């Protein structure tokens, strides 16, 4: 369902019952979280990634505001993010630099 939300294939008005279910609520939360991570990855000055178990620990640095954001992602989260070619290249570069 998250993949469908990311592709804008499930409009809320036509699929209200699905969006209103517990699964739909969780999928929307994950979709918003991943969308925020994508934005931060595109705006950050420096991204590093450390593979841990089945997931990844991403560190994004924002020099202009002297902020560092650290996010732990599961393998499934990474797979969903990597479906965006621009984000995939950022993630590959971050893993290669680590």
Secondary structure as a PSIPRED ss2 file (coil, helix, strand):
# PSIPRED VFORMAT (PSIPRED V4.0)

   1 X C   1.000  0.000  0.000
   2 X H   0.000  1.000  0.000
   3 X H   0.000  1.000  0.000
   4 X H   0.000  1.000  0.000
   5 X H   0.000  1.000  0.000
   6 X H   0.000  1.000  0.000
   7 X C   1.000  0.000  0.000
   8 X C   1.000  0.000  0.000
   9 X C   1.000  0.000  0.000
  10 X C   1.000  0.000  0.000
  11 X C   1.000  0.000  0.000
  12 X C   1.000  0.000  0.000
  13 X C   1.000  0.000  0.000
  14 X C   1.000  0.000  0.000
  15 X C   1.000  0.000  0.000
  16 X H   0.000  1.000  0.000
  17 X H   0.000  1.000  0.000
  18 X H   0.000  1.000  0.000
  19 X H   0.000  1.000  0.000
  20 X H   0.000  1.000  0.000
  21 X C   1.000  0.000  0.000
  22 X H   0.000  1.000  0.000
  23 X H   0.000  1.000  0.000
  24 X H   0.000  1.000  0.000
  25 X H   0.000  1.000  0.000
  26 X H   0.000  1.000  0.000
  27 X H   0.000  1.000  0.000
  28 X H   0.000  1.000  0.000
  29 X H   0.000  1.000  0.000
  30 X H   0.000  1.000  0.000
  31 X H   0.000  1.000  0.000
  32 X H   0.000  1.000  0.000
  33 X H   0.000  1.000  0.000
  34 X H   0.000  1.000  0.000
  35 X H   0.000  1.000  0.000
  36 X H   0.000  1.000  0.000
  37 X H   0.000  1.000  0.000
  38 X H   0.000  1.000  0.000
  39 X H   0.000  1.000  0.000
  40 X H   0.000  1.000  0.000
  41 X H   0.000  1.000  0.000
  42 X H   0.000  1.000  0.000
  43 X H   0.000  1.000  0.000
  44 X C   1.000  0.000  0.000
  45 X C   1.000  0.000  0.000
  46 X E   0.000  0.000  1.000
  47 X E   0.000  0.000  1.000
  48 X E   0.000  0.000  1.000
  49 X E   0.000  0.000  1.000
  50 X E   0.000  0.000  1.000
  51 X E   0.000  0.000  1.000
  52 X E   0.000  0.000  1.000
  53 X C   1.000  0.000  0.000
  54 X C   1.000  0.000  0.000
  55 X E   0.000  0.000  1.000
  56 X E   0.000  0.000  1.000
  57 X E   0.000  0.000  1.000
  58 X E   0.000  0.000  1.000
  59 X E   0.000  0.000  1.000
  60 X E   0.000  0.000  1.000
  61 X E   0.000  0.000  1.000
  62 X E   0.000  0.000  1.000
  63 X H   0.000  1.000  0.000
  64 X H   0.000  1.000  0.000
  65 X H   0.000  1.000  0.000
  66 X C   1.000  0.000  0.000
  67 X E   0.000  0.000  1.000
  68 X E   0.000  0.000  1.000
  69 X E   0.000  0.000  1.000
  70 X E   0.000  0.000  1.000
  71 X E   0.000  0.000  1.000
  72 X E   0.000  0.000  1.000
  73 X E   0.000  0.000  1.000
  74 X C   1.000  0.000  0.000
  75 X H   0.000  1.000  0.000
  76 X H   0.000  1.000  0.000
  77 X H   0.000  1.000  0.000
  78 X H   0.000  1.000  0.000
  79 X H   0.000  1.000  0.000
  80 X H   0.000  1.000  0.000
  81 X H   0.000  1.000  0.000
  82 X C   1.000  0.000  0.000
  83 X C   1.000  0.000  0.000
  84 X C   1.000  0.000  0.000
  85 X H   0.000  1.000  0.000
  86 X H   0.000  1.000  0.000
  87 X H   0.000  1.000  0.000
  88 X H   0.000  1.000  0.000
  89 X H   0.000  1.000  0.000
  90 X H   0.000  1.000  0.000
  91 X H   0.000  1.000  0.000
  92 X H   0.000  1.000  0.000
  93 X H   0.000  1.000  0.000
  94 X H   0.000  1.000  0.000
  95 X H   0.000  1.000  0.000
  96 X H   0.000  1.000  0.000
  97 X H   0.000  1.000  0.000
  98 X C   1.000  0.000  0.000
